[in-house]
Amino acid sequence: MGVLSVRLDEDLEKQLEYLMKQRKIKDKSAYIRQLLDKAIKDDLITFLCEEVKEKRISVWKSAEIAQISLRAFQNELSKRDITTYTESGYEEDLNFILG
């Protein structure tokens, strides 16, 4: 595990202290690690969704990198109105289903 030193500006420090007090959190380092983990995962998913949108990476590979299920990643794409199907893709699937 790496060590990171971070300086917080006054406003961010006040917000952090407020949340910790309201949530009765005692371990500042653990709380910041939790927040950082969430923020990095969110940013990673946002980045990967953009990569899928630009067709630089597959949905399956993106889900693997994000370490979430394919279904969960597809839900993330849906939330962002990013479609991965083309009209020809729908036609192919429909023809396959209909035989």
GIPEDA-V453193 format. One record per residue. N is the residue number from 0. RES is the residue in three letters. SS is DSSP state (2 for helix, 1 for strand, 0 for the rest). PSI is psi as a letter, one per 40 degrees, with the letter a starting at -180 (* if undefined). BURIAL is b if it has 24 or more other ideal C-beta (glycine too) atoms within 12 Angstrom, else e. Layout:
<<N & RES & SS & PSI & BURIAL> <N & RES & SS & PSI & BURIAL>>
This chain:
<<0 & MET & 0 & h & e> <1 & GLY & 0 & i & e> <2 & VAL & 0 & h & e> <3 & LEU & 0 & h & e> <4 & SER & 0 & h & e> <5 & VAL & 0 & h & e> <6 & ARG & 0 & h & e> <7 & LEU & 0 & h & e> <8 & ASP & 0 & i & e> <9 & GLU & 2 & d & e> <10 & ASP & 2 & d & e> <11 & LEU & 2 & d & e> <12 & GLU & 2 & d & e> <13 & LYS & 2 & d & e> <14 & GLN & 2 & d & e> <15 & LEU & 2 & d & b> <16 & GLU & 2 & d & e> <17 & TYR & 2 & d & e> <18 & LEU & 2 & d & e> <19 & MET & 2 & d & e> <20 & LYS & 2 & d & e> <21 & GLN & 2 & d & e> <22 & ARG & 0 & e & e> <23 & LYS & 0 & f & e> <24 & ILE & 0 & h & e> <25 & LYS & 0 & d & e> <26 & ASP & 0 & g & e> <27 & LYS & 2 & d & e> <28 & SER & 2 & d & e> <29 & ALA & 2 & d & e> <30 & TYR & 2 & d & e> <31 & ILE & 2 & d & e> <32 & ARG & 2 & d & e> <33 & GLN & 2 & d & e> <34 & LEU & 2 & d & e> <35 & LEU & 2 & d & e> <36 & ASP & 2 & d & e> <37 & LYS & 2 & d & e> <38 & ALA & 2 & d & e> <39 & ILE & 2 & d & e> <40 & LYS & 2 & d & e> <41 & ASP & 2 & d & e> <42 & ASP & 2 & d & e> <43 & LEU & 2 & d & e> <44 & ILE & 2 & d & b> <45 & THR & 2 & d & e> <46 & PHE & 2 & d & e> <47 & LEU & 2 & d & b> <48 & CYS & 2 & d & b> <49 & GLU & 2 & d & e> <50 & GLU & 2 & d & b> <51 & VAL & 2 & d & b> <52 & LYS & 2 & d & e> <53 & GLU & 0 & e & e> <54 & LYS & 0 & f & e> <55 & ARG & 0 & e & e> <56 & ILE & 0 & i & e> <57 & SER & 0 & i & e> <58 & VAL & 2 & d & b> <59 & TRP & 2 & d & e> <60 & LYS & 2 & d & e> <61 & SER & 2 & d & b> <62 & ALA & 2 & d & b> <63 & GLU & 2 & d & e> <64 & ILE & 2 & d & e> <65 & ALA & 2 & e & b> <66 & GLN & 0 & f & e> <67 & ILE & 0 & i & e> <68 & SER & 0 & i & e> <69 & LEU & 2 & d & e> <70 & ARG & 2 & d & e> <71 & ALA & 2 & d & e> <72 & PHE & 2 & d & b> <73 & GLN & 2 & d & b> <74 & ASN & 2 & d & e> <75 & GLU & 2 & d & b> <76 & LEU & 2 & d & b> <77 & SER & 2 & d & e> <78 & LYS & 2 & d & e> <79 & ARG & 0 & e & e> <80 & ASP & 0 & f & e> <81 & ILE & 0 & h & b> <82 & THR & 0 & i & e> <83 & THR & 0 & e & b> <84 & TYR & 0 & i & e> <85 & THR & 0 & i & e> <86 & GLU & 2 & d & e> <87 & SER & 2 & d & e> <88 & GLY & 2 & d & e> <89 & TYR & 2 & d & e> <90 & GLU & 2 & d & e> <91 & GLU & 2 & d & e> <92 & ASP & 2 & d & e> <93 & LEU & 2 & d & e> <94 & ASN & 2 & d & e> <95 & PHE & 2 & d & e> <96 & ILE & 2 & d & e> <97 & LEU & 2 & e & e> <98 & GLY & 0 & * & e>>
